[in-house]
Amino acid sequence: MSTSIEPEVRFRVHRHHHNHLALVAVSPRDGLSIGAARCIRHEHDHESADVEVSVDEAWQGKGIGIELVRQIVEHARSLGVRRIVVAIPAEAESAALTA
């Protein structure tokens, strides 16, 4: 990984099931989770998956969410996923529209 946030954040991948992958962003200062991404491959269409991303409010605006998306999509591709479905919470959408 070569990003500007690399010194501030470590990423850990957890495979819960052959169709469920999680990626956690961790602060190296205190080891606490500061964000996470999940990829769940569709049961009847293994080339499609749902992706969810969440970043702690104190860490937002630092590129962590973008890096989580980039890495989870990269891992999903390695599993054969070709289509990603992303759900955006209504509050996130309205915040983006007013920014």
ROVOVO-461225 format. One line per 4 residues: number of its first residue (from 1); for each residue x, y, z of N, C-alpha, C, CB. Coordinates in nm, 3 decimals. Each point is the difference from the previous one (the first is absolute). Glycine has a CB too. Layout:
// residues N
NUM) X:Y:Z:X:Y:Z:X:Y:Z:X:Y:Z | ...
END
This chain:
// residues 99
1) 0.085:-0.117:0.000:-0.085:0.117:0.000:0.089:0.123:0.000:-0.185:-0.123:0.122 | 0.155:0.214:-0.207:0.078:0.123:-0.004:-0.096:0.117:-0.005:0.193:-0.116:-0.116 | -0.226:0.168:0.232:-0.093:0.113:0.008:0.055:0.102:0.096:-0.196:-0.148:-0.053 | 0.139:0.267:0.049:0.045:0.105:0.091:-0.044:-0.026:0.144:-0.009:0.161:-0.190
5) -0.088:-0.248:0.211:-0.047:-0.028:0.135:0.069:-0.122:0.062:-0.220:0.101:-0.062 | 0.309:-0.163:-0.012:0.065:-0.122:0.047:0.065:0.014:0.138:0.038:-0.058:-0.237 | 0.036:0.165:0.267:0.060:0.008:0.134:-0.103:0.012:0.113:0.197:0.105:-0.107 | -0.315:-0.054:0.076:-0.103:0.023:0.103:-0.090:-0.120:0.023:0.007:0.237:-0.061
9) -0.017:-0.326:-0.036:-0.102:-0.105:0.004:0.060:-0.133:-0.044:-0.180:0.170:-0.044 | 0.138:-0.276:0.111:0.032:-0.137:-0.041:-0.131:-0.067:-0.041:0.203:-0.014:0.156 | -0.195:-0.076:-0.253:-0.119:-0.069:-0.048:0.014:-0.149:0.026:-0.038:0.176:-0.176 | -0.070:-0.236:0.227:-0.001:-0.144:0.029:-0.118:-0.064:-0.071:0.112:0.036:0.224
13) -0.086:-0.145:-0.292:-0.105:-0.072:-0.073:-0.044:-0.120:0.082:0.094:0.076:-0.223 | -0.224:-0.096:0.231:-0.058:-0.115:0.070:-0.096:-0.069:-0.096:0.024:0.113:0.229 | -0.006:-0.241:-0.244:-0.089:-0.077:-0.085:-0.090:-0.083:0.092:0.169:-0.009:-0.193 | -0.297:0.048:0.199:-0.093:-0.067:0.090:-0.060:-0.126:-0.061:-0.050:0.220:0.102
17) 0.045:-0.223:-0.233:-0.069:-0.105:-0.072:0.046:0.013:-0.144:-0.205:-0.002:0.157 | 0.189:-0.098:-0.239:0.048:0.012:-0.138:-0.072:0.109:-0.078:0.057:-0.241:0.006 | -0.172:0.288:0.043:-0.072:0.108:-0.067:-0.003:0.130:0.081:-0.138:-0.173:-0.109 | 0.211:0.181:0.220:-0.006:0.117:0.087:0.142:0.041:0.040:-0.228:-0.071:0.085
21) 0.265:0.192:-0.127:0.132:0.054:0.026:-0.013:0.132:0.074:0.093:-0.113:-0.205 | -0.009:0.135:0.305:-0.001:0.127:0.073:0.141:0.058:0.002:-0.195:-0.077:0.144 | 0.202:0.209:-0.153:0.126:0.071:0.004:-0.013:0.107:0.108:0.050:-0.045:-0.247 | 0.044:0.047:0.340:-0.006:0.093:0.111:0.119:0.096:-0.007:-0.122:-0.171:0.143
25) 0.094:0.299:-0.128:0.105:0.101:0.010:0.026:0.023:0.148:-0.066:0.112:-0.220 | 0.194:-0.117:0.259:0.037:0.007:0.141:0.102:0.111:0.020:-0.046:-0.246:0.029 | 0.028:0.323:0.076:0.097:0.103:0.037:0.121:-0.069:0.064:-0.184:0.173:0.034 | 0.304:-0.149:-0.087:0.118:-0.063:0.061:0.035:0.060:0.136:0.083:-0.048:-0.230
29) -0.138:0.166:0.260:0.029:0.063:0.129:-0.059:-0.077:0.117:0.007:0.219:-0.115 | -0.134:-0.259:0.100:-0.067:-0.067:0.112:-0.062:-0.135:-0.038:-0.044:0.224:0.094 | 0.055:-0.263:-0.221:-0.053:-0.129:-0.044:-0.151:-0.006:-0.013:0.194:-0.098:0.107 | -0.260:0.213:-0.095:-0.146:0.002:-0.010:-0.045:0.005:-0.146:-0.013:0.114:0.223
33) -0.099:-0.175:-0.249:-0.060:0.002:-0.133:-0.050:0.141:-0.030:-0.065:-0.244:0.019 | 0.097:0.294:-0.138:-0.044:0.133:-0.041:-0.088:-0.004:-0.124:0.208:0.094:0.099 | -0.223:-0.213:-0.157:-0.085:-0.014:-0.117:-0.005:-0.146:-0.042:0.054:0.234:-0.074 | -0.152:-0.264:-0.007:-0.014:-0.138:-0.046:-0.073:-0.005:-0.133:-0.002:-0.081:0.238
37) 0.029:-0.023:-0.313:-0.071:-0.027:-0.125:-0.037:-0.148:0.000:0.124:0.186:-0.125 | -0.241:-0.214:0.071:-0.047:-0.138:-0.012:-0.036:-0.028:-0.144:-0.085:0.002:0.236 | 0.114:-0.122:-0.278:-0.038:-0.046:-0.133:-0.069:-0.135:0.018:0.194:0.124:-0.114 | -0.320:-0.130:0.071:-0.074:-0.125:0.010:-0.044:-0.040:-0.141:-0.080:0.054:0.237
41) 0.137:-0.164:-0.282:-0.032:-0.049:-0.134:-0.142:-0.054:-0.002:0.243:-0.056:-0.042 | -0.315:0.085:-0.066:-0.138:-0.046:-0.014:-0.002:-0.153:-0.008:-0.066:0.215:-0.117 | -0.026:-0.273:0.190:-0.007:-0.146:0.010:-0.022:-0.069:-0.134:-0.089:0.032:0.228 | 0.005:0.026:-0.313:-0.034:-0.065:-0.127:0.069:0.064:-0.121:-0.218:-0.061:0.100
45) 0.303:0.160:-0.076:0.075:0.066:-0.106:0.136:0.038:0.057:-0.212:0.087:-0.113 | 0.307:-0.178:0.105:0.130:0.022:0.064:0.084:0.106:-0.068:-0.009:-0.233:0.071 | -0.037:0.285:-0.184:0.072:0.111:-0.064:-0.050:0.135:0.050:0.036:-0.143:-0.203 | -0.135:0.143:0.292:-0.054:0.125:0.056:0.015:-0.002:0.152:-0.165:0.020:-0.191
49) 0.185:0.100:0.247:0.015:0.009:0.146:-0.050:0.136:0.049:0.198:-0.157:-0.007 | -0.245:0.157:0.131:-0.037:0.124:0.067:0.122:0.048:0.078:-0.246:-0.068:0.018 | 0.269:0.199:-0.020:0.111:0.059:0.075:-0.054:0.111:0.088:0.164:-0.057:-0.184 | -0.119:0.057:0.308:-0.036:0.105:0.097:0.129:0.054:0.059:-0.224:-0.109:0.054
53) 0.229:0.241:-0.033:0.119:0.064:0.057:-0.044:0.096:0.109:0.126:-0.022:-0.218 | -0.051:0.024:0.326:-0.028:0.091:0.111:0.133:0.050:0.056:-0.217:-0.121:0.055 | 0.223:0.253:-0.026:0.120:0.060:0.058:-0.042:0.080:0.122:0.117:0.010:-0.227 | -0.042:-0.028:0.336:-0.025:0.075:0.121:0.000:0.150:-0.031:0.105:-0.183:0.139
57) -0.198:0.254:-0.079:-0.018:0.143:-0.029:0.130:0.080:0.018:-0.239:-0.021:0.071 | 0.317:-0.009:0.029:0.124:0.073:0.026:0.105:-0.021:-0.108:-0.048:-0.020:0.242 | 0.034:-0.086:-0.322:0.097:-0.031:-0.104:-0.051:0.030:-0.140:0.090:-0.175:0.149 | -0.210:0.226:-0.161:-0.056:0.029:-0.132:0.074:0.117:-0.065:-0.225:-0.087:0.075
61) 0.228:0.086:-0.208:0.064:0.107:-0.076:0.150:-0.018:-0.017:-0.176:0.147:0.083 | 0.228:-0.266:-0.047:0.144:-0.025:-0.010:0.034:-0.105:-0.105:0.021:0.062:0.240 | -0.119:-0.102:-0.320:0.025:-0.098:-0.105:-0.014:-0.145:0.043:0.148:0.165:-0.098 | -0.187:-0.188:0.222:-0.009:-0.137:0.049:-0.113:-0.076:-0.069:0.092:0.075:0.221
65) -0.207:-0.012:-0.237:-0.113:-0.064:-0.067:0.034:-0.039:-0.143:-0.155:0.130:0.143 | 0.222:-0.040:-0.214:0.041:-0.029:-0.138:0.096:-0.118:-0.004:-0.031:0.242:-0.061 | 0.126:-0.244:0.155:0.096:-0.110:0.003:-0.068:-0.131:0.038:0.181:0.163:0.061 | -0.276:-0.159:0.031:-0.075:-0.121:0.034:-0.074:-0.054:-0.122:-0.026:0.083:0.236
69) -0.039:0.006:-0.311:-0.072:-0.043:-0.122:0.099:-0.059:-0.099:-0.175:0.179:0.035 | 0.286:-0.111:-0.059:0.099:-0.049:-0.096:0.048:-0.139:0.037:0.071:0.236:-0.045 | -0.038:-0.255:0.172:0.053:-0.130:0.042:-0.105:-0.110:0.002:0.167:0.122:0.135 | -0.288:-0.091:-0.091:-0.104:-0.105:0.004:-0.038:-0.042:-0.142:-0.088:0.092:0.218
73) 0.087:0.002:-0.312:-0.029:-0.034:-0.140:0.113:-0.086:-0.057:-0.132:0.214:-0.028 | 0.255:-0.181:0.061:0.114:-0.081:-0.045:-0.011:-0.143:0.052:0.143:0.207:-0.005 | -0.175:-0.223:0.132:-0.017:-0.135:0.057:-0.120:-0.071:-0.063:0.101:0.080:0.216 | -0.210:-0.008:-0.239:-0.118:-0.060:-0.062:0.033:-0.051:-0.140:-0.148:0.153:0.134
77) 0.224:-0.075:-0.208:0.041:-0.044:-0.136:0.078:-0.131:0.007:0.008:0.240:-0.075 | 0.077:-0.253:0.176:0.079:-0.123:0.013:-0.089:-0.121:0.028:0.192:0.136:0.083 | -0.315:-0.112:-0.033:-0.096:-0.108:0.024:-0.090:-0.025:-0.121:0.004:0.058:0.242 | 0.014:0.020:-0.350:-0.080:-0.016:-0.120:-0.118:0.094:-0.010:0.068:-0.233:0.003
81) -0.079:0.328:0.088:-0.111:0.097:-0.004:0.026:0.099:-0.114:-0.042:-0.023:0.251 | -0.062:0.047:-0.331:0.011:0.093:-0.113:-0.098:0.117:0.012:0.074:-0.191:-0.142 | -0.177:0.178:0.227:-0.100:0.105:0.018:-0.012:0.031:0.149:-0.127:-0.073:-0.207 | 0.133:0.202:0.240:-0.009:0.045:0.138:-0.127:0.083:0.017:0.254:0.000:0.023
85) -0.327:-0.027:0.083:-0.118:0.078:0.037:0.035:0.072:0.129:-0.163:-0.163:-0.112 | 0.149:0.296:0.112:0.033:0.080:0.117:-0.126:0.069:0.050:0.237:0.036:-0.082 | -0.266:-0.052:0.210:-0.114:0.068:0.061:0.051:0.125:0.069:-0.126:-0.219:0.033 | 0.060:0.331:-0.059:0.038:0.127:0.064:-0.112:0.039:0.094:0.139:0.073:-0.200
89) -0.110:-0.062:0.331:-0.104:0.041:0.095:-0.055:0.137:-0.037:0.110:-0.135:0.181 | -0.238:0.157:-0.155:-0.065:0.126:-0.036:0.071:0.119:0.063:-0.217:-0.121:-0.019 | 0.262:0.109:0.145:0.068:0.114:0.064:0.131:0.033:-0.068:-0.106:-0.063:0.216 | 0.178:-0.036:-0.268:0.126:0.025:-0.071:-0.029:0.071:-0.132:0.106:-0.202:0.108
93) -0.210:0.158:-0.175:-0.038:0.062:-0.128:-0.038:0.146:0.019:-0.078:-0.223:-0.085 | -0.003:0.251:0.186:-0.043:0.138:0.022:0.117:0.087:0.044:-0.230:-0.081:0.060 | 0.324:0.025:0.016:0.117:0.078:0.041:0.086:0.034:-0.120:-0.004:-0.112:0.225 | 0.017:0.017:-0.319:0.081:0.024:-0.118:-0.065:0.106:-0.089:0.085:-0.236:0.010
97) -0.215:0.238:-0.016:-0.071:0.097:-0.084:0.009:0.141:0.055:-0.153:-0.180:-0.069 | 0.167:0.196:0.199:0.005:0.133:0.060:0.143:0.051:0.014:-0.210:-0.053:0.122 | 0.308:-0.034:-0.145:0.141:0.042:0.016:0.046:0.084:-0.118:0.045:-0.207:0.132
END
